Amino acid sequence: MLTLSEKEVEKMAALLQKGMICFYQIDNKKIHSMPDDEDYFNYDLTPEEEDVLDEIEDNPDNYAEFTKMEPNQEHLVMESFADRMVKEKIFQDELVNALSKPKASTGFRFLINNSGKYKGLWDEYHLTRYKDWVKEQIDSYNYSEEEE
């Protein structure tokens, strides 16, 4: 059964937020991360990253893969933040409006980053949702292991 400490969950959540893909090496309890191919298609892997990928290919049962949220999941997190955490109706309306337009996350983040008051609250809320996301992936991994 795969279990991670709260510190490992938080580290992995922070890496996923930055667009990384993570692999948890079960026998050594070590987190490996590298840029996600979808976001960094011109990125050349380092020799160390290539070694990790080779090891994963040779011994896939010793690694659990963790991925970032899909764009629609991220969108739901932003909507939830605007709905639950923003108390000023005018600013809440601005966020909801930004989320209804193309490049919704860019507009949302611009408003949040320039709000002063809500930047820290958003960062904390977003990290908490990402930690929940990592825990969901752990549960899913453990469930699939039980099925085999």
Salt bridges, closest charged atoms under 4 A:
GLU6 OE1 - LYS135 NZ 3.32
GLU10 OE1 - LYS131 NZ 3.69
ASP39 OD2 - LYS68 NZ 2.34
GLU74 OE1 - ARG109 NH2 3.67
GLU74 OE1 - HIS126 NE2 2.97
GLU79 OE2 - HIS75 NE2 3.25
GLU88 OE2 - LYS117 NZ 2.64
ASP93 OD1 - LYS89 NZ 2.98
ASP123 OD2 - LYS119 NZ 2.86
ASP132 OD2 - ARG129 NH2 3.07
